[in-house]
């Protein structure tokens, strides 16, 4: 599919598309200069006529820190942004939605209190974050919901509309893949998707309360992302049942976003092959109406390494990582679009959580990812950048078990369902930060060289 069609895919189709009983607005043609926004040209990102590569981080809690409410901390946010900028980080993947939920280990407060009732403190926090990122020449990728439980997500949108039914991830009564199968029922639920679409309309149409600039005209935003790690299911049977509804949700959501905002890229937020039970056909089809490919890499989560025996399992895991990277480069070539490794994480030695504990194998893993990205860029592949998971900065766990309690504000890179410190890069992790900084210098040199 030609890139001009992908960027403006719904400009002509929007008028005839019905989404949950709501009409799409007319496409706004009074956009600012296109050169101000990240765009796609074949397998490359472009910005101001130059190829755009980036070095990124995940900081899901950015809007939370940006709020002036008791759960915010703007002084800390400014320091975190300055620290990341000093390392050469220029792209942040940020939570742009959360749903207040009865699910265990989910965020409170949330962007959505209930359908149609939105948390203004968090929305203003996001306004503040975007304004401060603009001052530092950073780009944002904003994801609009979550397949997983920690921010409410797809299960909570179902809970809002199905009479109060839900399932907790990790519930012994519902072992894997029951939660993933339940979450994926969202795509076929007209009432649940309607709640989601209402939020998307509200946020994409928002005007920044600080700058007075509509989000659609804010070049700080690189992309709207449909969801964090949306899978069509966990089991093969659920995937087969849900996949057509899944494709339809992707198509309709991309069309809705483009009908409201013709300036920004649309991303899926997909893990890649591991998010489709290894099925390349699903990954390819899922990106038919999407601007670029994403892949996430989680060697310990996927049992490619044993966190308690990294010395004995790292090398074999590293080979699987290399294979996974190459597989997604190949898929991106087939799709004729860029690919970004927008989540990758690795534990500290012996799966310690405390800042200051050794990061020997974590650093080796980061070095592996960064070397692969640099090599791919040198060889003119579709690889455009990466975002590590996640920036923990000055955040610290408050409890001996390293778990964040509901309503707490000790934000680190690890969300509420995970031990705080598992995958975070803290402000004291000097060796890991040195790798990030060196990689950023290499990416700048490669970009300057053409």
C-alpha positions as CSV (number, residue, x, y, z in Angstrom):
1,X,0.0,0.0,0.0
2,X,1.5,3.4,-0.9
3,X,2.5,5.6,2.0
4,X,0.3,8.5,0.9
5,X,-2.7,6.1,1.2
6,X,-1.7,5.0,4.6
7,X,-1.2,8.5,6.0
8,X,-4.5,9.7,4.6
9,X,-6.3,6.4,4.5
10,X,-9.5,7.6,5.9
11,X,-9.8,11.0,4.3
12,X,-12.2,9.7,1.8
13,X,-13.6,6.7,3.7
14,X,-14.6,8.5,6.9
15,X,-17.8,9.8,5.5
16,X,-19.2,6.4,5.0
17,X,-17.9,4.7,8.1
18,X,-20.2,4.1,11.1
19,X,-18.6,3.7,14.5
20,X,-20.8,2.5,17.3
21,X,-23.7,4.6,16.1
22,X,-21.6,7.8,16.0
23,X,-20.9,9.9,12.9
24,X,-17.3,10.8,12.1
25,X,-16.6,14.5,11.8
26,X,-15.4,16.1,8.6
27,X,-11.6,15.8,8.1
28,X,-9.9,19.1,9.1
29,X,-7.8,20.3,6.2
30,X,-6.5,23.5,7.9
31,X,-3.4,21.7,9.3
32,X,-0.1,23.4,10.1
33,X,2.9,22.7,7.8
34,X,3.4,19.0,7.4
35,X,7.2,19.3,7.8
36,X,6.7,20.0,11.5
37,X,5.3,16.6,12.1
38,X,6.9,13.2,12.0
39,X,5.8,11.4,8.8
40,X,6.4,8.2,7.0
41,X,8.1,7.8,3.6
42,X,8.5,4.1,2.8
43,X,10.7,2.5,5.4
44,X,11.8,5.8,6.9
45,X,10.4,8.4,9.3
46,X,10.8,11.9,8.1
47,X,11.0,15.2,10.0
48,X,11.6,18.5,8.2
49,X,12.7,16.6,5.1
50,X,15.4,14.7,7.1
51,X,15.3,11.0,8.1
52,X,14.2,10.8,11.7
53,X,15.8,8.3,14.0
54,X,15.5,8.4,17.8
55,X,16.6,7.2,21.2
56,X,13.6,6.7,23.4
57,X,12.3,5.7,26.8
58,X,9.0,4.7,28.3
59,X,7.7,6.9,31.1
60,X,4.1,5.8,31.6
61,X,3.5,8.1,34.5
62,X,4.5,11.4,32.8
63,X,1.0,12.9,33.0
64,X,0.6,11.8,36.6
65,X,3.7,13.7,37.6
66,X,2.5,16.7,35.5
67,X,-0.7,17.1,37.5
68,X,-1.0,19.8,40.2
69,X,-3.1,17.5,42.3
70,X,-1.7,15.7,45.4
71,X,-0.7,12.8,43.2
72,X,1.5,15.0,41.0
73,X,5.0,16.3,41.3
74,X,5.9,18.8,38.6
75,X,9.3,19.6,40.1
76,X,10.2,15.9,39.8
77,X,8.9,15.7,36.2
78,X,11.1,18.6,35.1
79,X,14.1,17.0,36.7
80,X,13.3,13.6,35.0
81,X,12.9,15.3,31.6
82,X,16.2,17.2,32.1
83,X,18.0,14.0,33.1
84,X,16.7,12.1,30.1
85,X,17.5,14.9,27.7
86,X,21.0,15.0,29.0
87,X,21.4,11.4,28.0
88,X,20.2,12.1,24.5
89,X,16.7,10.7,24.9
90,X,14.4,12.5,22.6
91,X,11.3,10.3,22.3
92,X,8.9,9.3,25.2
93,X,6.2,6.7,25.1
94,X,3.6,7.8,27.6
95,X,0.3,6.5,29.0
96,X,-2.4,8.8,27.6
97,X,-5.4,6.9,29.1
98,X,-6.3,4.9,32.1
99,X,-9.6,3.6,33.4
100,X,-10.6,3.6,37.1
101,X,-11.2,0.0,37.8
102,X,-11.9,-2.7,40.5
103,X,-9.1,-4.8,39.1
104,X,-6.3,-5.7,41.5
105,X,-3.1,-3.7,40.8
106,X,-4.7,-1.1,38.6
107,X,-4.1,2.7,38.8
108,X,-6.0,5.1,41.0
109,X,-6.5,7.9,40.0
110,X,-7.2,7.3,36.3
111,X,-8.0,9.5,33.3
112,X,-11.5,8.0,33.1
113,X,-13.5,7.9,36.4
114,X,-16.5,6.3,34.6
115,X,-17.7,6.5,31.0
116,X,-17.9,10.2,30.0
117,X,-16.4,11.4,33.3
118,X,-12.8,12.3,32.8
119,X,-10.1,13.4,35.3
120,X,-9.2,17.0,34.5
121,X,-6.2,16.9,36.8
122,X,-4.6,14.2,34.7
123,X,-5.6,15.8,31.4
124,X,-3.9,19.0,32.6
125,X,-1.0,16.9,33.7
126,X,-0.7,15.6,30.1
127,X,-0.9,19.2,28.8
128,X,2.0,20.2,31.1
129,X,4.0,17.2,30.1
130,X,3.6,18.0,26.4
131,X,4.5,21.6,26.9
132,X,7.7,20.8,28.8
133,X,8.6,18.1,26.2
134,X,8.3,20.7,23.5
135,X,10.7,23.0,25.3
136,X,13.2,20.1,25.2
137,X,12.6,19.1,21.6
138,X,11.2,15.7,22.5
139,X,8.5,13.7,20.7
140,X,5.7,11.8,22.4
141,X,3.9,8.5,21.6
142,X,0.6,8.5,23.5
143,X,-1.2,5.1,23.9
144,X,-4.9,5.3,24.3
145,X,-5.7,2.2,26.4
146,X,-4.1,-1.0,27.6
147,X,-4.6,-4.7,26.9
148,X,-3.4,-5.4,30.5
149,X,-4.9,-4.6,33.8
150,X,-2.5,-2.2,35.4
151,X,-4.2,0.9,33.9
152,X,-7.7,-0.5,33.8
153,X,-7.7,-1.1,30.1
154,X,-9.9,-3.2,27.8
155,X,-11.2,-5.4,30.7
156,X,-12.4,-2.2,32.5
157,X,-14.2,-0.9,29.4
158,X,-16.0,-4.2,29.4
159,X,-16.7,-3.9,33.1
160,X,-18.3,-0.5,32.5
161,X,-20.8,-1.9,30.0
162,X,-21.4,-5.6,30.9
163,X,-23.1,-5.3,34.2
164,X,-19.9,-5.2,36.3
165,X,-18.2,-8.4,35.3
166,X,-14.4,-8.6,35.1
167,X,-11.4,-10.8,35.6
168,X,-8.2,-10.2,37.5
169,X,-4.9,-11.0,35.8
170,X,-3.1,-13.7,37.7
171,X,-6.2,-15.0,39.4
172,X,-5.4,-18.7,40.4
173,X,-9.0,-19.5,39.5
174,X,-8.4,-18.3,35.9
175,X,-4.8,-19.2,34.9
176,X,-3.1,-18.1,31.7
177,X,-4.4,-17.5,29.1
178,X,-7.8,-16.8,30.6
179,X,-7.2,-13.1,31.2
180,X,-5.9,-12.4,27.7
181,X,-8.8,-14.3,26.2
182,X,-11.2,-12.2,28.4
183,X,-9.5,-8.9,27.5
184,X,-9.7,-9.7,23.8
185,X,-13.5,-10.0,23.9
186,X,-13.5,-6.2,24.0
187,X,-13.1,-5.9,20.2
188,X,-16.5,-7.4,19.5
189,X,-18.3,-5.5,22.2
190,X,-20.1,-2.5,20.6
191,X,-20.8,-1.0,24.0
192,X,-17.3,-1.4,25.4
193,X,-15.7,0.0,22.2
194,X,-18.1,2.9,22.2
195,X,-16.7,4.0,25.6
196,X,-13.2,3.8,24.2
197,X,-14.2,5.7,21.1
198,X,-15.7,8.5,23.2
199,X,-12.4,8.8,25.1
200,X,-10.4,8.8,21.8
201,X,-12.6,11.6,20.4
202,X,-12.2,13.7,23.6
203,X,-8.4,13.4,23.8
204,X,-7.5,13.7,20.1
205,X,-9.8,16.7,19.9
206,X,-8.4,18.3,23.1
207,X,-6.9,21.8,23.2
208,X,-3.9,22.1,25.5
209,X,-5.0,24.2,28.5
210,X,-1.5,25.6,28.9
211,X,-0.4,26.4,25.4
212,X,-3.9,27.0,23.8
213,X,-2.8,24.7,21.0
214,X,-5.1,21.9,19.8
215,X,-3.5,18.5,20.2
216,X,-4.0,17.8,16.5
217,X,-1.7,20.8,15.8
218,X,1.0,19.9,18.3
219,X,4.1,18.6,16.6
220,X,5.4,17.4,20.0
221,X,3.1,14.4,19.5
222,X,4.6,11.9,17.1
223,X,1.9,9.3,17.1
224,X,-1.4,8.2,18.6
225,X,-1.2,4.6,19.6
226,X,-4.4,2.5,19.7
227,X,-3.4,0.5,22.8
228,X,-0.6,-0.9,24.8
229,X,0.1,-4.4,23.5
230,X,-3.3,-5.3,22.0
231,X,-3.5,-9.0,21.3
232,X,-6.4,-10.8,19.5
233,X,-6.3,-13.3,22.4
234,X,-4.1,-15.5,24.5
235,X,-5.1,-19.0,23.3
236,X,-5.2,-20.0,19.7
237,X,-8.9,-20.7,20.0
238,X,-9.6,-17.2,21.3
239,X,-7.5,-15.7,18.5
240,X,-9.4,-17.5,15.9
241,X,-12.7,-16.3,17.4
242,X,-11.7,-12.7,17.9
243,X,-9.3,-11.9,15.1
244,X,-11.8,-10.5,12.6
245,X,-13.3,-8.2,15.2
246,X,-9.7,-7.3,16.2
247,X,-8.9,-6.3,12.6
248,X,-12.2,-4.3,12.4
249,X,-11.4,-2.4,15.7
250,X,-8.0,-1.5,14.3
251,X,-9.4,-0.2,11.0
252,X,-12.2,1.7,12.7
253,X,-10.0,3.3,15.3
254,X,-7.4,4.4,12.9
255,X,-10.1,5.9,10.7
256,X,-11.6,7.7,13.7
257,X,-8.3,9.2,14.7
258,X,-7.5,10.3,11.1
259,X,-10.9,11.9,10.8
260,X,-10.1,14.1,13.8
261,X,-6.4,14.6,13.2
262,X,-4.7,14.4,9.8
263,X,-1.2,15.5,11.1
264,X,-0.1,12.6,13.4
265,X,0.9,9.1,12.8
266,X,-1.3,6.2,13.9
267,X,0.4,3.3,15.7
268,X,-1.0,0.0,17.0
269,X,1.3,-0.6,20.0
270,X,1.7,-4.3,19.2
271,X,4.4,-6.6,20.7
272,X,4.9,-8.3,17.3
273,X,5.0,-12.0,16.8
274,X,4.8,-12.8,20.5
275,X,1.6,-10.9,20.7
276,X,0.0,-13.1,18.0
277,X,1.2,-16.5,19.1
278,X,3.9,-16.4,16.5
279,X,1.5,-15.8,13.5
280,X,3.1,-13.5,11.0
281,X,-0.1,-13.3,9.0
282,X,-1.8,-11.6,12.0
283,X,1.0,-9.1,12.5
284,X,0.9,-8.2,8.8
285,X,-2.9,-7.9,8.6
286,X,-3.1,-5.9,11.9
287,X,-0.9,-3.2,10.4
288,X,-2.8,-2.8,7.2
289,X,-4.2,0.6,8.4
290,X,-1.3,1.5,10.6
291,X,1.7,3.8,9.8
292,X,4.6,1.8,11.3
293,X,5.4,-1.5,12.9
294,X,6.3,-1.9,16.6
295,X,7.9,-4.8,18.5
296,X,8.5,-5.4,22.2
297,X,11.2,-7.6,23.6
298,X,10.9,-9.3,27.0
299,X,13.4,-12.2,27.5
300,X,12.6,-13.0,31.1
301,X,8.8,-12.6,30.7
302,X,9.0,-15.0,27.8
303,X,11.3,-17.5,29.6
304,X,14.1,-16.9,27.2
305,X,16.4,-16.4,30.2
306,X,16.2,-17.4,33.8
307,X,16.6,-14.4,36.0
308,X,18.1,-16.5,38.8
309,X,20.7,-18.0,36.3
310,X,21.6,-15.2,33.9
311,X,25.1,-16.4,33.7
312,X,23.9,-19.8,32.3
313,X,21.0,-18.6,30.2
314,X,21.9,-15.2,28.8
315,X,23.7,-16.3,25.7
316,X,20.9,-18.6,24.5
317,X,18.4,-15.8,25.2
318,X,20.5,-13.3,23.3
319,X,20.3,-15.5,20.2
320,X,16.5,-15.6,20.4
321,X,16.5,-11.8,20.8
322,X,18.6,-11.4,17.7
323,X,16.3,-13.7,15.8
324,X,13.3,-11.8,17.0
325,X,14.8,-8.4,15.9
326,X,15.6,-9.8,12.4
327,X,12.1,-11.3,12.0
328,X,10.5,-7.9,12.6
329,X,12.9,-6.1,10.3
330,X,11.9,-8.6,7.6
331,X,8.2,-8.0,8.4
332,X,8.7,-4.3,8.2
333,X,10.3,-4.7,4.7
334,X,7.2,-6.7,3.6
335,X,5.0,-4.0,4.9
336,X,7.2,-1.2,3.5
337,X,7.2,0.7,6.7
338,X,9.5,1.7,9.6
339,X,9.8,-0.5,12.7
340,X,10.5,0.6,16.2
341,X,11.5,-1.6,19.2
342,X,9.4,0.5,21.5
343,X,9.6,-1.7,24.6
344,X,12.6,-3.8,25.8
345,X,13.4,-4.7,29.4
346,X,15.7,-6.9,31.4
347,X,16.2,-7.6,35.1
348,X,19.0,-6.6,37.3
349,X,21.4,-9.3,38.4
350,X,19.7,-12.0,40.4
351,X,16.4,-10.2,39.8
352,X,17.2,-7.6,42.4
353,X,14.9,-4.5,42.6
354,X,17.0,-2.1,44.7
355,X,18.6,0.9,43.0
356,X,22.4,0.5,43.1
357,X,22.4,-3.3,42.8
358,X,24.4,-4.7,39.9
359,X,23.1,-4.5,36.3
360,X,25.7,-6.6,34.6
361,X,23.4,-8.6,32.3
362,X,20.9,-5.8,32.0
363,X,23.7,-3.7,30.5
364,X,24.7,-6.5,28.2
365,X,21.1,-6.7,27.0
366,X,20.8,-3.0,26.4
367,X,24.1,-3.2,24.5
368,X,22.8,-6.0,22.3
369,X,19.6,-4.0,21.5
370,X,21.5,-0.8,20.8
371,X,24.1,-2.5,18.6
372,X,21.4,-4.2,16.6
373,X,19.6,-0.8,16.1
374,X,22.8,0.9,15.1
375,X,23.8,-1.9,12.7
376,X,20.3,-1.9,11.2
377,X,20.4,1.9,10.6
378,X,23.9,1.6,9.0
379,X,22.5,-1.0,6.6
380,X,19.5,1.1,5.6
381,X,16.9,-1.2,7.1
382,X,13.4,-0.1,8.3
383,X,14.7,0.2,11.9
384,X,14.0,3.8,13.1
385,X,14.6,3.7,16.9
386,X,13.9,2.2,20.2
387,X,12.3,3.0,23.6
388,X,13.6,1.1,26.7
389,X,11.3,0.1,29.5
390,X,11.4,2.1,31.6
391,X,12.6,5.3,33.1
392,X,12.4,5.1,36.9
393,X,14.6,8.2,37.6
394,X,14.2,9.4,41.2
395,X,11.3,7.1,41.9
396,X,11.7,4.6,44.7
397,X,9.6,1.8,46.1
398,X,8.1,2.5,49.5
399,X,7.6,-1.1,50.7
400,X,9.8,-4.1,51.5
401,X,8.0,-6.2,48.9
402,X,8.6,-3.5,46.3
403,X,4.9,-3.4,45.3
404,X,3.0,-0.1,44.8
405,X,-0.2,0.1,46.7
406,X,-3.4,1.5,45.2
407,X,-3.3,5.3,45.2
408,X,0.4,5.7,46.0
409,X,2.5,8.3,44.1
410,X,5.9,6.7,44.3
411,X,6.0,6.2,40.5
412,X,8.8,4.2,38.9
413,X,9.1,2.6,35.5
414,X,7.4,-0.6,36.7
415,X,3.5,-0.3,36.8
416,X,1.4,-1.4,39.8
417,X,1.2,-5.1,38.8
418,X,5.0,-5.6,38.9
419,X,7.7,-5.2,41.6
420,X,9.1,-1.6,41.5
421,X,12.6,-1.8,40.3
422,X,12.3,-5.0,38.1
423,X,12.8,-3.2,34.8
424,X,13.4,0.5,35.9
425,X,16.4,2.5,35.0
426,X,17.0,4.7,38.1
427,X,19.0,7.9,38.3
428,X,21.7,6.0,40.1
429,X,22.2,3.4,37.4
430,X,25.2,5.1,35.9
431,X,26.5,2.2,33.8
432,X,23.1,1.7,32.1
433,X,22.8,5.5,31.6
434,X,26.2,5.5,30.0
435,X,25.1,3.0,27.4
436,X,22.0,5.1,26.6
437,X,24.1,8.2,26.2
438,X,26.7,6.5,24.0
439,X,24.0,5.0,21.8
440,X,22.4,8.5,21.4
441,X,25.7,9.9,20.3
442,X,26.0,7.1,17.7
443,X,22.5,7.6,16.5
444,X,23.1,11.3,16.0
445,X,26.3,10.6,14.1
446,X,24.5,8.0,11.9
447,X,21.7,10.5,11.2
448,X,24.1,13.2,10.3
449,X,25.9,10.9,7.9
450,X,22.7,10.5,6.0
